[in-house]
Amino acid sequence: MRYLALAGLLSLAACAPVAGTVTTSTAATTTSTTSDVTTTVATTEGPARCVEDLEFLESGQVARIDQPTSDASILGLISWDGNGGCERFHLEFDTNEGAPATTPPSVTVEFLDSGQILRINLDLERTVLTDQLVETTLVDRLYVVRALGGGLFVDLHLATPSQARATVRNSPAGLTVELQMGIMPFAGAATTSDQAVVLEPAPGSETDTTVEVRGYTRTFEATVLVIATSGGKAVAEATTQAADWVETWGEFRTSIEVPPGPTSLFVGEESPEDGALAGAIVEITAR
């Protein structure tokens, strides 16, 4: 029954349209609610340019800010302004009591190797956010993820190649990440669904027969199921545990052995109620 469900899921994935709408707004203030959290986003008219007072980077580590002490314990509101030209993402930090923190936590901002994701690593353990649809010119969506090694990170999934820089502030504690258009094409892409975000392998990539699979999920009891199919038949299966599923997304890493040739990788969960499969599907070629 599991593999019949997977065959149906593969068929639906092949027919599904590709999401990717870019919205341009004039001066306005909009309010949206996701994951029981209300975010207010101010948009500006036209593509304003970022002030050239700090270097922008397009790959590797953008910023590392070490804090010897901090009263920040919780990632609070994330808001943004601008649409194209110069986009600013503002992260706010709270204390254990829920009051605004005075000093930010230690922060590292870096581009992942694919270039499609800008990751903000935070020395925090709690968050009031899980994910948010953004749909500006430069950013499609953001996810808040508990890392396997502890702490949280925020992944900005970019809609177009971008450059970035970051600064922190005190009293109240905050982090601002500025983005402007870049020129380096993406080297890979993430595969997303409501239950899983697969960062590796990238769709259409060539891999070894030992396939490294990593990303983050929100699956039942943090159990991540990986099923490889080839020629319409299941050829391998693996399970692993993600770092979270209750409060936010949880990072996972695992590997699976597949035969040479075209392979479909399902990453997600099996319903404990009816055995239905839900997740993301990545098409690869093993060699």
C-alpha positions as CSV (number, residue, x, y, z in Angstrom):
1,M,0.0,0.0,0.0
2,R,2.9,2.4,0.8
3,Y,4.4,2.1,-2.6
4,L,1.1,2.4,-4.4
5,A,0.6,5.7,-2.5
6,L,4.1,6.7,-3.6
7,A,3.4,6.0,-7.2
8,G,0.4,8.2,-7.0
9,L,2.4,11.0,-5.4
10,L,5.1,10.7,-8.1
11,S,2.4,11.1,-10.8
12,L,0.9,14.2,-9.1
13,A,4.4,15.7,-8.7
14,A,5.1,15.4,-12.4
15,C,1.9,17.3,-13.2
16,A,2.1,20.0,-10.5
17,P,2.7,23.6,-11.7
18,V,5.9,25.3,-10.5
19,A,5.2,28.0,-7.9
20,G,7.1,31.3,-8.1
21,T,5.0,34.4,-8.1
22,V,6.8,37.8,-7.7
23,T,4.7,40.6,-6.3
24,T,5.5,44.2,-6.8
25,S,3.8,46.7,-4.4
26,T,3.5,50.4,-4.1
27,A,3.8,52.2,-0.8
28,A,1.5,50.4,1.7
29,T,1.4,48.4,4.9
30,T,0.0,44.8,4.8
31,T,-0.6,42.4,7.5
32,S,-0.5,38.6,7.1
33,T,-0.8,35.7,9.5
34,T,1.2,32.5,9.3
35,S,1.6,29.8,11.9
36,D,-0.5,31.8,14.4
37,V,1.9,34.7,14.2
38,T,1.0,38.0,12.7
39,T,3.7,39.8,10.7
40,T,3.4,43.4,9.4
41,V,5.3,44.2,6.3
42,A,5.9,47.7,5.0
43,T,6.6,47.9,1.3
44,T,8.1,50.9,-0.5
45,E,7.4,52.3,-3.9
46,G,10.1,51.6,-6.5
47,P,13.5,49.8,-6.3
48,A,15.4,52.0,-3.8
49,R,19.2,51.4,-3.7
50,C,21.0,50.3,-0.5
51,V,23.4,52.9,0.9
52,E,27.0,51.9,0.0
53,D,28.5,52.2,3.5
54,L,29.2,48.5,4.0
55,E,30.4,45.8,1.5
56,F,27.9,43.4,0.0
57,L,29.0,39.8,-0.6
58,E,27.4,37.2,-2.9
59,S,28.9,34.0,-1.7
60,G,30.4,32.4,1.4
61,Q,30.3,34.0,4.9
62,V,28.6,37.5,4.8
63,A,29.0,38.3,8.5
64,R,30.0,36.8,11.8
65,I,29.1,38.7,15.0
66,D,30.2,37.1,18.3
67,Q,28.6,38.2,21.5
68,P,30.3,37.4,24.8
69,T,27.0,37.8,26.6
70,S,23.4,38.3,25.5
71,D,20.0,38.4,27.2
72,A,18.3,37.3,24.0
73,S,16.6,33.9,24.2
74,I,13.8,34.0,21.7
75,L,13.5,34.8,18.0
76,G,10.6,37.2,17.8
77,L,9.1,39.1,14.9
78,I,10.7,39.0,11.4
79,S,9.6,41.9,9.2
80,W,10.9,43.3,5.9
81,D,10.6,46.4,3.7
82,G,11.5,47.2,0.2
83,N,10.8,45.2,-3.0
84,G,13.7,45.0,-5.4
85,G,16.7,47.3,-5.5
86,C,17.2,47.2,-1.7
87,E,15.3,44.8,0.6
88,R,15.8,44.8,4.4
89,F,14.9,42.0,6.7
90,H,14.6,42.8,10.4
91,L,14.9,40.2,13.1
92,E,13.9,41.0,16.6
93,F,15.0,39.2,19.8
94,D,13.2,38.7,23.1
95,T,14.2,37.6,26.6
96,N,12.9,34.5,28.3
97,E,10.1,36.7,29.8
98,G,9.0,37.9,26.4
99,A,10.3,41.4,26.8
100,P,12.6,43.0,24.1
101,A,16.2,41.9,24.6
102,T,18.9,44.6,24.9
103,T,21.8,42.7,23.2
104,P,21.5,40.3,20.2
105,P,22.8,36.7,20.3
106,S,25.9,35.6,18.4
107,V,25.0,35.6,14.6
108,T,26.6,34.1,11.5
109,V,25.2,35.0,8.0
110,E,26.3,32.9,5.1
111,F,25.3,31.8,1.6
112,L,24.9,28.0,1.1
113,D,26.9,26.5,-1.7
114,S,23.9,26.6,-4.1
115,G,23.7,30.3,-3.8
116,Q,19.9,30.1,-3.6
117,I,19.7,30.2,0.2
118,L,21.0,32.8,2.6
119,R,21.3,31.3,6.1
120,I,21.2,33.2,9.4
121,N,22.6,31.1,12.2
122,L,21.4,32.2,15.7
123,D,22.6,31.2,19.1
124,L,19.0,30.8,20.3
125,E,16.9,27.9,21.4
126,R,13.3,29.3,21.1
127,T,11.2,30.9,18.4
128,V,7.7,32.2,17.9
129,L,8.0,31.8,14.1
130,T,8.1,28.7,11.9
131,D,8.0,30.0,8.3
132,Q,6.7,32.8,6.3
133,L,5.7,33.5,2.6
134,V,7.6,36.6,1.5
135,E,7.3,36.9,-2.3
136,T,9.4,40.1,-2.8
137,T,11.6,40.5,-5.9
138,L,14.6,38.9,-4.2
139,V,13.1,36.5,-1.6
140,D,10.5,33.8,-2.0
141,R,10.0,32.4,1.5
142,L,11.8,32.0,4.8
143,Y,12.0,29.1,7.2
144,V,13.0,29.0,10.9
145,V,14.8,25.7,11.7
146,R,16.2,24.0,14.8
147,A,19.7,22.8,13.9
148,L,20.9,19.3,14.7
149,G,23.8,20.7,16.7
150,G,21.7,23.1,18.7
151,G,20.5,26.6,18.1
152,L,18.3,28.0,15.3
153,F,18.8,29.2,11.8
154,V,16.7,31.2,9.4
155,D,16.9,30.3,5.7
156,L,16.0,33.0,3.2
157,H,15.1,31.2,0.0
158,L,16.1,33.6,-2.8
159,A,14.0,34.2,-5.8
160,T,16.9,35.6,-7.8
161,P,20.7,35.8,-7.3
162,S,21.4,38.4,-4.6
163,Q,24.2,40.1,-2.6
164,A,23.9,40.5,1.2
165,R,25.3,42.3,4.2
166,A,24.2,42.3,7.9
167,T,24.4,44.6,11.0
168,V,23.2,44.2,14.6
169,R,21.8,46.8,17.0
170,N,21.3,47.1,20.8
171,S,18.5,48.3,23.0
172,P,16.3,46.8,21.6
173,A,18.3,43.9,20.2
174,G,17.9,43.3,16.5
175,L,19.6,42.1,13.3
176,T,19.1,43.7,9.9
177,V,20.0,41.8,6.7
178,E,20.1,43.9,3.5
179,L,19.8,42.4,0.0
180,Q,20.3,43.7,-3.4
181,M,20.4,42.1,-6.9
182,G,23.4,39.9,-7.6
183,I,24.9,38.4,-10.7
184,M,26.1,34.9,-9.8
185,P,23.6,32.2,-11.1
186,F,22.3,29.6,-8.6
187,A,24.3,26.4,-8.6
188,G,21.4,24.3,-7.3
189,A,17.9,24.6,-5.9
190,A,15.9,23.3,-3.0
191,T,12.8,21.1,-3.3
192,T,9.9,22.1,-1.1
193,S,6.6,20.8,0.2
194,D,4.4,21.4,3.2
195,Q,6.2,18.7,5.1
196,A,9.8,18.7,3.8
197,V,12.5,21.0,2.3
198,V,15.3,19.0,0.6
199,L,18.5,21.0,0.2
200,E,20.6,18.1,-1.1
201,P,20.5,16.5,-3.6
202,A,19.4,19.1,-6.0
203,P,16.8,18.2,-8.6
204,G,18.3,16.9,-11.8
205,S,21.7,16.4,-10.2
206,E,24.1,13.4,-10.7
207,T,25.1,11.7,-7.5
208,D,27.1,8.7,-6.3
209,T,25.1,5.6,-5.5
210,T,25.4,6.5,-1.8
211,V,23.2,9.6,-1.8
212,E,23.5,12.2,0.9
213,V,20.1,13.6,1.8
214,R,19.7,16.7,4.0
215,G,17.3,19.4,4.7
216,Y,14.5,20.1,7.2
217,T,11.0,18.8,7.9
218,R,7.9,19.1,10.0
219,T,6.9,15.4,10.1
220,F,5.0,13.5,12.7
221,E,7.2,12.9,15.8
222,A,10.2,14.2,13.7
223,T,10.5,10.9,11.9
224,V,11.8,11.5,8.3
225,L,11.1,8.8,5.7
226,V,13.3,8.5,2.6
227,I,12.2,6.1,-0.2
228,A,14.1,5.6,-3.5
229,T,12.2,4.3,-6.5
230,S,13.6,3.3,-9.9
231,G,11.6,2.1,-12.8
232,G,8.4,2.4,-10.8
233,K,9.7,0.1,-8.0
234,A,11.0,0.9,-4.6
235,V,14.7,0.1,-4.4
236,A,15.7,1.4,-1.0
237,E,14.3,3.0,2.2
238,A,15.8,4.9,5.1
239,T,14.5,6.7,8.2
240,T,16.1,9.3,10.4
241,Q,15.1,11.8,13.1
242,A,14.9,15.5,12.6
243,A,15.8,18.0,15.3
244,D,12.3,19.3,15.9
245,W,8.7,19.1,14.7
246,V,6.6,20.7,17.5
247,E,7.9,24.2,17.8
248,T,9.4,24.7,14.4
249,W,11.1,22.9,11.4
250,G,13.8,20.4,12.3
251,E,17.1,19.8,10.4
252,F,17.9,16.3,9.3
253,R,20.7,14.4,7.5
254,T,20.9,10.8,6.3
255,S,22.1,8.7,3.4
256,I,20.6,6.0,1.2
257,E,22.1,3.5,-1.2
258,V,20.5,3.4,-4.7
259,P,21.4,1.6,-7.9
260,P,22.9,3.4,-10.9
261,G,20.5,5.2,-13.1
262,P,17.5,7.6,-12.8
263,T,16.1,7.6,-9.3
264,S,13.2,9.3,-7.6
265,L,13.7,10.2,-3.9
266,F,10.7,10.8,-1.7
267,V,11.4,12.7,1.5
268,G,8.6,13.1,4.0
269,E,6.3,11.1,6.2
270,E,3.9,8.2,6.3
271,S,0.5,9.1,7.9
272,P,0.1,7.2,11.2
273,E,-3.6,7.1,10.4
274,D,-4.0,5.7,6.9
275,G,-0.4,5.2,5.6
276,A,-0.6,8.0,3.1
277,L,2.7,9.5,2.0
278,A,3.3,13.3,2.1
279,G,6.5,15.1,1.3
280,A,8.9,16.2,-1.4
281,I,10.1,14.3,-4.5
282,V,13.6,14.8,-6.0
283,E,14.6,13.3,-9.4
284,I,18.3,12.4,-9.6
285,T,20.7,10.2,-11.6
286,A,23.0,8.0,-9.7
287,R,26.3,6.9,-11.3
